[in-house]
Amino acid sequence: MPDFIPAISLLFGGLVLSAVLTLSPHPGEPALVVFSPSTPGAEAFARVAEAGWLPVASPYSFLVLARPDEAGQSRRPADAYLLLNASAMFGCLPAESTAR
């Protein structure tokens, strides 16, 4: 078993790196911003707008789909838990969502 430790470490490291590269937002593309579930929807929209993103939709009060502004100076919103690539996250949204 000790002989497999390097192989197992490489496997899990590769999976983590792949997930980070897939789920991290790409410059100029839409993002899904995740806040605490206790964050009101209006406050989440305001934080996203303050960070330079243009809020588009909110399938839940703590999830905000946003696209970058024209200047391209978008940054991570205050108190956001995650900033994810929206294209990679469409499968996680409810079926009735029209945010695509």
Secondary structure as the mmCIF struct_conf table of DSSP 4:
data_model
#
loop_
_struct_conf.conf_type_id
_struct_conf.id
_struct_conf.beg_label_comp_id
_struct_conf.beg_label_asym_id
_struct_conf.beg_label_seq_id
_struct_conf.end_label_comp_id
_struct_conf.end_label_asym_id
_struct_conf.end_label_seq_id
HELX_RH_3T_P HELX_RH_3T_P1 PRO A 2 PHE A 4
HELX_RH_AL_P HELX_RH_AL_P1 ILE A 5 LEU A 23
BEND BEND1 SER A 24 SER A 24
HELX_LH_PP_P HELX_LH_PP_P1 PRO A 25 HIS A 26
TURN_TY1_P TURN_TY1_P1 PRO A 27 GLY A 28
BEND BEND2 GLU A 29 GLU A 29
STRN STRN1 ALA A 31 VAL A 34
TURN_TY1_P TURN_TY1_P2 PRO A 37 SER A 38
BEND BEND3 THR A 39 THR A 39
HELX_RH_AL_P HELX_RH_AL_P2 GLY A 41 GLU A 50
TURN_TY1_P TURN_TY1_P3 ALA A 51 GLY A 52
STRN STRN2 TRP A 53 TYR A 60
TURN_TY1_P TURN_TY1_P4 SER A 61 PHE A 62
STRN STRN3 LEU A 63 PRO A 68
TURN_TY1_P TURN_TY1_P5 GLU A 70 ALA A 71
HELX_LH_PP_P HELX_LH_PP_P2 ARG A 76 PRO A 77
TURN_TY1_P TURN_TY1_P6 ALA A 78 ASP A 79
BEND BEND4 TYR A 81 TYR A 81
STRN STRN4 LEU A 82 ASN A 85
HELX_RH_AL_P HELX_RH_AL_P3 ALA A 86 MET A 89
HELX_RH_3T_P HELX_RH_3T_P2 PHE A 90 CYS A 92
BEND BEND5 LEU A 93 LEU A 93
TURN_TY1_P TURN_TY1_P7 ALA A 95 GLU A 96
#
